[in-house]
Amino acid sequence: MNTIKQNIKKVARPIYHKVVPEKIRTRRAARLNRSLEYETWITMLEANENYDEKFEYNPKISILVPVYNVLDRHLIPCIESVLNQVYTNWELCLADDCSSWDSVREILAKYEGNEKIKIVYRTENGHISRCTNSALEIATGEFVAFMDCDDVLRPNALYEVVKKLNENPNLDFIYSDEDKIDDDGFNRHMPHFKPDWSPDTLMSHMYTCHFGVYRRSIANEIGGLRAGYEGAQDYDFTLRFTEKTNKIAHIDKILYHWRERKESTALDPSAKPYIFEAAKKSKEDALARRGLKANLEMVDIMYQYRVNYISQTNPLISVIIPSKDNYKVLKRCIETLYEITRYKNFEVILVDNGSNDENKKLYQGLADKYNFRYIYEKMNFNFSRMCNIGAKEAKGDYYLFLNDDIEIINEEWLERMVGHAELEHVGAVGAKLLYPNSKKIQHIGVINIANGPVHAFIGYNDDNIYYFGRNKIDYNWLVVTAACMLVNAAKFNKVNGFNEDMPVAYNDVELCFRLVEAGYYNVVRNDVILYHHESVSRGNDLKSEKKFKRLMAEQKHLYKLHPYFKNKDPFYSSNLTQHAPDFSYNMMKENIGKCVVEECTKEFDICRKVVNAIDNIYVGNKCIIEGWGFYNEKPYNGNIQLLLKSDNKSYLITTRKIFRSDLAIHFKRKPGAELSGFICEFDKIDAGKYQIYVCCNGKATKTKRHIIIDK
């Protein structure tokens, strides 16, 4: 990543005048590069879409559009985007909110003859909620969809919704991904690739947003939109709607283009300050309806109110800490736990799997000083078993699993976690973990990608905002780390605790999988910040070949137990990268699966015109090779293959393309260089040492790397 940033700076220097600071030039170059990536993603993912499927179930969808003093060049594309829908069983319900511009009525009049368009002209201005309700009153569809009068639908928007309804006709609420367009409607950017249904994420912000389609009977039951919530009327509506149903689905495709105008919140969240107060009021009402107590706290950097739930039972929390021969680290953890934590209704259970006599004595001294239970049982390291032993001895209604290398730095951390853990739908509650004495992120949640479970934005500076506030406001995640994990004891026991067949790695991942499978939602509170002196106890699995092989074996076992989650994470979009923790775009979404391996007997022309590099090589239960390459005379070189040659055998292996923005910077005179990245994933071949060749256009170049396959 640092190399990419340095290269961006090199490209940026000649573009801007010397008086522009280098940091600003770099940011501009990065934005341009991000725009290039998204344009390429659009081309690669949307160009080959087809809409040929025939449906048995063809419900009518009423699109509700409130209209008020909108420019012709915005209103006309809005209406035309509905007229251009592939799916045809729809009606467009337009409600004019007594516009003072003559041009609005003139445009609407041109569509009055269309039998699929209904128009109501309000006699007084009632603002967006009342105006939308006027459109709802004339709707006859089984479902209604909200749309702003200056935005645009993709042609397949309704088609994709009905396709989802044919998969499950009982759905009541469907939402999709979206992006933004500028004022003239040409520049698509800032896509929001959303998670599947995430109730805690919705309490953080209106993430479902556009394109939302709702069952009309429920919309009428809750009284449509409420006046007095203007600016957050759709947020208030969705909070109330989702209290009536859990039959909710997400379409992971861009179906809606949200227009950025000068006065729009799409361009500037601070453009309409009253929106924040309306959103706050919506949350306050939701909490009251649900019988929950909470404080709302403004997260200034996000223009959102955080919900800090207040515990209504003040339960006993059992803090379970596995540790062995790690006294200095444990001492810091225990001291900060007792001396800093404001929530006092907790017990500590220290589980030791065989410290030496000296450390055992020191551990006992800590236990005597702070009056906690110390369980000593000699055994091979098994994190799962140690946690389960602690849970069996625990008296609390909640279990907090805590690594001995955690350092407490904030007094309110535990009460914030338990307040959230008391919610009926919540499984495990995690915390934001930073590397010691820094703003560097270690954990804000785990994403489950093709490379396996990985910490999102690991190593990134927490001073910045990442992907719609993933590190600033509270999100549901598939997995939270057991380095600091709070879970209700009854829920923990319901899913049978930690799996003791997973002694070292992925045991917390597997537990979180089971909590999700049981219908619970895991969440990370980004206002609970602790220091994690990571891997002090065990070391880094990736730096030891033996530990890495064990890690890969445990990953294979993880997905054998939970095949549904192989290459799938409901809380992380398939449109985002499957090979990095940075939420960049998945440039090869449709290009999945292992690569084809064939024993090779043919000869390739060996030449030096194949420019290439091998960046990473992994050998475990599967082999992975990542890199880039192209024939120097023509970067658009079709599919790249790898030739692996040993003294005895040769194999030719296909690869999958990976978008590489850094190559576009390095080889700016080579159009298409950004499409020259590849990843090659395959099962083990015959043992041996293989030299790696990169092949394209029937030519091959020997690389500087080799791969060793053991038995």
N, C-alpha and C positions, 0 to 999 in steps of 0.2 A: 504493500500500500504506500509506504514512504517513497519507493522508487517511482510509482505512478505519479505521486504529487510532485516529485522533483521534475519529472518529465513534463508535466503540465506547465510548470513554471518556465521551463526552457522554451516551450512553444509560445507562452504568453508574452515573453519579453519584447519581441519585435512588433507585436500587434498594437501595444498601447504606448502612449507618450510617457516619458521618463517621470513626469510629475505624479503619475498615478502610482500609489504604493504597491509594492510587489504582492502583498497579501491580497489586495483588492483585485489585481490582475489575475492572480491564481484562482480566486473565487469565480471571477467571470469566466475564465477558461473552463473551470470545472462545470459551471452551469451550461456552457455551450456543449461540453462533452456529454453531460447528462441528457440534454435535448437530442443530441445525435443518437444516443443509445435508445431513447424512447422511440424516435422515428424509425430506427431499424427494427425495434421490437414490433411496432405496428405493422411494418411491411412483412415481417416474417410470420407473425402470428395471425394477422387478420386477412391477409391477401388471399389465402386459400380456403376461407370459410365457405360452406355451402348450406343452403337452407331448404333442402329437398324433402325433409322428413314430413310425412303425413300423420296427422293426429286423429285419434278417436275422440278425444275430448277437446272441444273447441269453445271454451267459455268466452263470453263477451267481456271486454275490458273497457271501462270508461276512464278516459284520461281527463283529469280535472286541471284546468289552467285558469288561474285568476289573472286578469289583465288590467293594467293601469298605466297610462301614459308611457308607453313603450315605443321605441323607435321602430319605424317600418323595417329597417334592415336587421332588426332582431326578432320582431314578431313574425314576419313572413317565414324565415327559416324554421322557426319553432313549429308553426302550423304545418309547413310543408314536410317537416321531418316525420310528422304523424301520418300525413297522407302517403308517404313513401314506405310505410311499414310493410314488411314481407307478409306478416300475419294480418288477416283482413277482418276478423270479427272484433271490431272495436268501434267506439264512438268517442268523439272529441267534444267535451263539455266546456265551453268557454264562458266565463263570467266577467263582464266588463264592470269595473268598480267605479262607474260614473266618471270615466276619464274626461279630463278637460281639454285634451288634444283632439282636434277634429280628425286628424290623420288616423287615429286608432279606430274610430267608428267607420271611416272610409275603408280601411283594410278589412275589418270584420265583415262589412257589408258584402264584400266580394266573395265571401265563403258561405253566405246565408243560403245559397241554393243547393249546397252539398247535403244530401240526405243523411250522411254520417256525422255531420257537425251540428251541434246544438249551441245556441248562443243566448244568454240571458243578459239583459242590460239593466243593471241596478240603477235606481233613481237617486240614491245617495251613496256617498263614499263611506264604506264600512271597514276599510282596511282588509288585510289579506285573509284573516281567519273567516270573517263573515262572507267575503267574496268567494273564497274556496267552498264554503258551505252552500252558497247559491249554486255553484256548479255541481256539488254533491246531490242537491235536491232534484236536479233534472237527470241524474245518472240512472241508468237501468241495467248496467253491467253487473255480473256476478262479482267482479273485482273492480276496484278503483285504483288509479295510479296518479300520483301528484307530479306536476311538472310546472316549472316557472316559465313565464311568457317570453323570456329571452334566451332560453336554453334549447338544446337540440338532442333528439334521440338518434341513436344509431338505427339503421334500417331493420336490424334483427332484434331490437329490444323486446317487442311483444312476442316474437317467435320464440326467443329463449325462455321467456317467462312461461309460455304455454307448454313448451317442451318439458320444463321442470314440473309443471302441474300434471302432465301426463305420466310422469314418473311417480308422482304422489298427489292425487286429486284432493287430498284432505288438507293440503297446505293452506294457511290463512295469510301468511305474510312472506313475501319474497323480495329480496333486495339484491342489487348488483354492484359491481365496481363502477368507477366513474373517473373521468379526467376533466381537465379544464381547457377551455379555448379562450383566446384573447378576443378583444372587442370586435375584430373583423371576422372572427370565426375560423381562421385558417390554421393557426398554430396550436396544435394539441400538446399539452404538457401536464406535469404534476399528476400522474395517475395515482389513484388511491386503490390499491389492491387490498381488499378487506379480508378479515377473518370470517369464518362461519359464525353462527349465532353466539354472541358473547355478552351475557347480561351485565357483567361488571364493567366491561368496556363501554357499554351503552350508558351506564351511570357516570362514566367519566366524560364522555362526549357523544355527540350525535353522529356516530360513525356509520350507521346504515345509510343515512342521507338519501342520495339519488342512486339508482332508480328504485323507488319503493312502490310495491303493488300490494294492496290490502283487500281482504274479503269485505265486500260492501256491507253485509249484514252486521258485522262487528263494528265497522266504522259508524253505522247508524246507531247501533246500540250504545256506543260511548258518546254520542252526540256530536260527532265530527270534530272540527277544530274549535278551540275555545278562544273567544275574544279576550284580550288582556294579556296574551302570550305572544304578541306579534314579534317576529324576529326569531322566535324559538317555537312557533306554533306547531311545526311538524315534529319537533323533538318532544314536546308535551304530548302530542297525539300518539307518537310511537311508544312512549313510556306507558301510556294508558292502554294502548292496544295490546302490547305484549304482556300485560297483566291478565288478559283474557285468553291467551293462547300460547302454547309453546310449539305450535306447528309452523316452524319458521325455516326458511331455506335461503341459501346464498348462491348467486350465480357468479362464478369467478371470471367474468368477462366485462369489458368496458361496454356499457350500454347507454351511457348518458354523458353528454358534454355540458359542463357547467361553465357559463360564460363569465369571464372577468370583465367587469366594467369599473370605471374610476371609483364609483361610490359603492361597489359591491363588496360583501364580505369574502367572496371568492378570491378577490385580489388582496384585500386588507382586512383582517379580522377585527381591527379596531375602528373600522369605518362607521359602524353602527353600535355605539356603546350600550344602547338599551337592550341589545340582544343578550348581553351577559346577564343582565338582571332578569330577563325573561327565562333564560336557561336556569338560573338559580331558583326562580320561583317554581319552575317545572320540577326540579329535583326535590325541593322542599315539599311540594304536593305529593310526589311519589313516595317519599319517606313517610309522610303522614298516612297515606292510604295503606301502606304496607306495615304500619305499626312499628316503625324503626326509629331509633334516636341517632342523630348524627350531627356533627358540625360541618358546615360547608366552608372550605378554605380556598381562596383565590390563588390559582397557580398563574402568576402574572405572565410568565414567559409563554404560557399556552393559551391565555385568555379563556380559561376553564375553571370551574369550581370543583375541587376535589371533595369527595364524600368521606369524611372521617367518622366511621361508625363507632358509637359508644356502647360498650358492653352493658348488657342489661342484667347479667347474672353474676359478674365478678367471679368467674370460675377459677378453681385451682388448676394451675398449669404445671404439668410434669416436664421439666427440662431434662432431656436424655442426652448424655454426652459420652460417646465412645472415645476411649483414649488408651494409649500404652506408651510408656517410656518417653513422655513428652512434657515433662513437668513445667518447664519455663513457659511454654506456649499455653498449656492448660491453666497455669496460675494467672496469666493475663486475662484469659477468657473468664475464669471464675470471679476474679476481683472486679472486673468491669461489669459483669453480670449483676453481682450483688450491690456494688457501690454506685452504679449509675442508673440502673433500671428503677423507674418510678412505680411500676406495677409490682406489688409485693406478694400477691397471693400465688406463689410458685414454690415448687420443690425441685431439687436437683438430684438426679440419679446418674452417678458416674459409673460407667461399665468399662472395666479394664480386662483385656484379654491376655495378660501375662507380663506385666512390667517386672523389671529386676527388683531385687530386695530394696535397693536404695531408693528407687523411684516409687516403689510401693509404699514405703514409709513416708515419703514426701506427699504422695497422694492422700494417704490417711490423715496427715497433718492438715491438709486443706479441708478435708471432710470434717474433721473435728472443729476447725476454726469456724467454718460456715454452717456446720450442723446439717450436712447433706449425706445421703446414702452412697456408700462406696461398695460396688459389687466387683469382686475379683474372681475371675475364672480363667484359668490357663487354657488357651485354645489357639488354633491358627486364626489369623485375621479373617474375620467374616463380619463386615459392617452390618449386613442385614440381621444376622443372628444377634449381634450386640445390641442393636436397636430394639429387636423383639424382646430380648431379655429385660431391657430397661422398661419396655412397655408393660410387661407382665408384672413388674414390681411397682408400677406407677399407681398412684391414687387419684390422679387428676382427671378432670373431664376432657382435657385437651393435652395432646402430646406435642412438645416442641423438640424436634430433633436438631441438635446443634453440634457442629464440629468443634473440636477443642482449639482450632486455630482461628476462631471468630473473636473479634474484639468489639465490644459494645461502645458506641460513641454518642448515643442519643438516649435521653431518659424516657421518651415516650414510645419507643419502638414496640414494646411488647403489648401495651394496651391497644395500639393501633392494629396490630395483627389479630389479637383475640376478638376485637370488635367486629372485624370482617369475617373471621372464622365462624362466628355465631350464626351467620346467615345460612338458612336451610339449604340453599342450592350450592354452597361453596364446599369444595373438597380441601385441597391443600393451599395454604397461604404462604407465599414466599416473600423475601426481602430483596432490596437492592444491595448487592455486595460490591464494594470497591476494593481495589488493591490498597495495601496499607499506606496511609499518609499521602494519598493522591486522589485525583478525580478520575482515575482510570477504571473503567467498568470491568468487573469480573462476572457478575450475574445480574441480569434484569429479567431472566426468563430463558428457557431452552427451546430452540426450534428443532424440529425433527425433519432433516433433509436427506437427500440421497447419500451424502457422506456419513449419515448417522446423526444422533443427537449432538447439538453444539450450542454453546452459550451465545445468545444474540449480542452483537456489537461488543464482543469481548476485546478488551484492550483499547476501546475508544474513549475519548475524553467526555466525561459526563457533563461538562459545561455546555456542550452543544445539544441540539434537539435532533433526535433520530426518528425517522419514519413516523410522522404524525404523533410524535410525543411518546413513543414506546418506552423511553427512559425517563419520562417526566410525569405522566399520569398513569392511572392503574389500568392494567390490561389483563384479560384472561389469557393464559398460556396453556399449552398441552402439558408442559413439565415445569416444575420449580425444583431447585436443587435442595437436597436434604442437608446441605451445609447449614441451612436455617429454614426449617419447614415446620409450620404449625398445622395440626389437623385434629379435628374432633375425634376423641377416643372411640366413640361408637362407630363412626364412619371408617376409621382405621381398622377396627376389628371386623367390620362388615366385609371388607375386602381382604381380610386375613393377613394384614400387616405386610412386612417386607418379605420378599422371596429369598429364602436362605440358600437357594441354589445359585444365587448371584451374589457372591461374597464381596466383590471389590467394586466393579463398575456397573453402571446402569441400573442399580437396584432402586434408586430414587425415581429414575425414568419409568421403570416397570411398575412401581407403586402408583405413580401418577397416571399411567395408562389405565390401570384398573379402576382408579377413582373416576376417570372420565367415562370408562365403559359402564360404571355403575350409575351414571347420570349426573355426576357432580362436575363443578367447574373450578379449576385451579386458577389462582390469581396471584400476581406479584404487586405488592404495594411499594411504589417508588418513593414514598415518603419515609419508609423504614430503611435507613441507611446504616450499614455496618461495614467494618473492615474485615476482609477475609485474607488471612496469610496462607494462601492456597498452596496445597501440596507440601506443606512443611512436614506433615506426618509421614506421608508415603512416597513423596517424590512425584515426578511427572511421568505418566505412562508412555508418553510419546517419545521420550528420550532413551527408552530401554527397549531393545528388540524383543526380549522375553515378555515384558509387560505389554508391549504393543500387540503381540500375537494373542495374549490372553484377552486384551481389550476387544480385538476383532472376534474372538470366539464367543465372548459374552454378548457382543452386539448381535451375532448370528442367533444366539439363544433367545435374545430379547424379541427378535422379529418372528422367531418360530412360535413363541408364546402368544404374540400379538400380530399376526400377519396383516390385519387391517391397517396397522400403522406403518407398514413398510412403505417408504416413500410417500407418506401422507401425514399431514399435520392440519387438523381442522382450523387451527388458530394462526396459521401461516399460509399465505396464498401460494398456490402453485405457479402463479405468475412471477414470483420472486425466486432468486437464485437458489439452486439446490447444491451449491458447492462453496458457499462462503457465508459468513455470519452478518453481512452488511446490508441485507435487504435490497440489493441491486436487482436488476431485471433478469428474469429467466429467459435468456435469449433463445434457448432451445427447448421450450416447453414440450413440444410434441416429439422431440427426438430423445426417447428414453429407452432403457433396457440395456442389457449387456451387449458387448460388441461381438462380431462374428470372428471366430478364430479358425484358420485353415492352415494345414501343413503346406508349406510353400516349396515348390520345386523349380518355379520359373526364375529367371535371372532378371534383375533390374539394371538399367543403365545407371552407373554410379557417376554423379556429377556434383560440382560444387555450387550449382545455381539454385539448389533447394536450400533456402535460408531457413533456419530452424533453431529451436531451443527446447530442451526438456526441462520443465520447471520442477516437477514433483514426481516421485515414485513411491508407491506404497505396496508393500507385500504382506498379506495376511491370509485370511480365508479366500479373499479375492485379490486381484492385482489391479492397481490403478496407475496409469501414466498420464500426466498432464503436460501440455506444452503448446507450441505453435509452430507453424511452418508454411511456406509457400514457395512456388517456383518463381524465382526472382524476376522473370520476364512477365509474369501475369499472376498477381495475388489472388484473383478469383480463379481458384484452381480445382474446384470440385471437391470431392471427398478426399481427405488425407488418410493414408494407411500407415501402419507401423510394421516394419519388418524386423523380427527378432531372430538373430542368427547366433547359433552356438557352433561348436566344432562338429556336432553330430546332426543337428536339426535346425530347420528354419520355419518360422511361422509368420503368416501374414494376417494382420488383425485390423478390422475396420475401426474407425473412431467416430465420436460424436462431436459436432462443432460447438464451440463456446465463443461467445462474443467477447472480444478483447479490445477495450477502448484504449489501453496503453499502446497497442500496436498501431492504432490509427495515429497516435501522437509520434511514435518512433518513426513510422514509415508514411509520413504525411503525403508523400508524392506517389504512393502506391494505393490507388483506389481499391477498397475492399479488404485492406489489410486487417481491419478489425474483425473480419469473419474467418481469420486464419488460425484461431485458437482451437484446441481439441482436447478431449478427454477420452481415454481408452480404459474401459473396465472389462475385465475378463476373469474367468476361473483359472485356477492354476494349470500350467502346462508341465511337460516333463522337466524334471530337475536339471539344473545347469546354469551356467553363466552365459547370458545372452547380450550381445551388442545390439544397440537400438539404432535402426535406420528410419528416417522419415521419408515417405514416398508420396509423390504427387506428380500428375501428368506423365506417369510411366517412368519417372526418374526417381532416384533415391540418393540420399546423402547420409553418410555415417555421422552420428552424433557423438558427443563427448561422454555420453552416459551409457551405463549398462544396467541390467537387472539380474539379480540372482534369485532363482527359484529353488527352494529347498524341497525336501521330500514331502 
